[in-house]
Amino acid sequence: MQNVLLVYCTCPDRAKAQELANSLVRDRLAACVSIGTPVTSVYAWQGEIQNEQEVPLLIKTSGDRYQELENAIRARHPYELPEIIAVPVQQGLPDYLKWVQQCASVDN
């Protein structure tokens, strides 16, 4: 099985989502970033209930690049505490998983 992660992250708007996605793929920290349609996030922050529109990102990357990816998101993200959740891919089309590994490889 390939060492592939699906990383979920949200951005405050589409422009920031596009900017972040482009930089992650350009820097080979991700093979692909899917930008979703806006969602309403309801969460507690600093003692208050928040209702905010956010744009979700689904980032496909190699497990070997996770720490660099996290560092890049934190450095470029406008939130004090960005949502970054990584889930290991247990199964998938082998050729696709191989492509993700090749695109988001430390060696490339």
Legacy VTK file of the C-alpha trace (Angstrom):
# vtk DataFile Version 3.0
C-alpha trace
ASCII
DATASET POLYDATA
POINTS 108 float
0.000 0.000 0.000
1.212 3.467 -0.852
1.880 5.985 1.939
-0.783 8.519 0.915
-2.693 10.996 3.074
-5.891 12.930 2.515
-5.543 16.235 4.376
-8.577 18.374 5.129
-8.229 22.111 5.631
-10.605 25.072 5.478
-9.955 28.621 4.295
-11.912 31.822 4.929
-12.644 32.431 1.229
-12.119 31.087 -2.284
-9.230 33.434 -3.091
-7.203 32.233 -0.099
-8.118 28.613 -0.874
-6.919 29.010 -4.476
-3.706 30.734 -3.395
-2.932 28.024 -0.839
-3.783 25.187 -3.239
-1.585 26.623 -5.984
1.382 27.043 -3.648
1.105 23.511 -2.239
1.019 21.914 -5.697
3.712 24.245 -7.069
6.012 23.366 -4.166
5.272 19.637 -4.678
3.870 19.317 -1.182
0.637 18.009 -2.700
-0.182 16.125 -5.872
-3.677 17.593 -6.060
-5.864 19.939 -4.054
-9.627 19.880 -4.558
-11.340 23.144 -3.638
-14.928 22.659 -2.515
-17.917 24.927 -2.416
-18.436 27.121 0.637
-19.764 25.485 3.794
-21.013 26.967 7.025
-18.824 25.975 9.941
-20.289 26.191 13.449
-17.662 26.050 16.189
-16.727 27.361 19.611
-13.854 29.848 19.631
-12.681 31.857 22.625
-15.894 31.178 24.527
-18.227 32.179 21.681
-20.223 30.135 19.163
-19.142 31.103 15.645
-21.012 30.604 12.341
-18.640 31.264 9.444
-18.554 30.564 5.727
-15.424 28.597 4.824
-14.029 26.924 1.712
-12.865 23.330 2.242
-9.719 21.882 0.700
-9.023 18.169 0.168
-5.277 17.811 -0.207
-3.741 14.599 -1.570
-0.140 14.096 -0.509
2.552 11.626 0.406
2.869 10.761 4.072
6.563 11.609 3.760
5.672 15.252 3.026
3.127 15.740 5.803
5.268 17.808 8.177
6.431 20.119 5.379
2.827 20.438 4.189
1.613 21.302 7.684
4.394 23.871 8.096
3.530 25.458 4.740
-0.173 25.674 5.570
0.533 27.210 8.973
2.925 29.765 7.442
0.469 30.817 4.699
-2.885 30.499 6.465
-4.607 33.580 7.911
-6.171 31.736 10.878
-4.466 31.673 14.250
-5.404 27.979 14.481
-6.039 26.494 11.011
-7.957 23.247 10.675
-5.494 20.630 9.422
-6.628 17.007 9.664
-4.747 14.166 7.961
-6.340 10.806 7.281
-4.323 7.865 5.949
-5.652 6.420 2.697
-6.340 2.752 3.322
-7.366 1.815 -0.217
-7.583 3.428 -3.614
-6.842 2.961 -7.273
-3.207 1.781 -7.220
-2.170 3.872 -10.230
-3.686 7.012 -8.672
-1.954 6.393 -5.352
1.331 5.855 -7.178
0.812 9.160 -9.021
0.225 10.988 -5.710
3.433 9.492 -4.331
5.391 10.553 -7.417
4.035 14.097 -7.492
4.491 14.757 -3.774
7.812 13.044 -3.414
10.782 14.390 -1.506
12.976 13.238 -4.400
11.166 15.336 -7.037
LINES 1 109
108 0 1 2 3 4 5 6 7 8 9 10 11 12 13 14 15 16 17 18 19 20 21 22 23 24 25 26 27 28 29 30 31 32 33 34 35 36 37 38 39 40 41 42 43 44 45 46 47 48 49 50 51 52 53 54 55 56 57 58 59 60 61 62 63 64 65 66 67 68 69 70 71 72 73 74 75 76 77 78 79 80 81 82 83 84 85 86 87 88 89 90 91 92 93 94 95 96 97 98 99 100 101 102 103 104 105 106 107
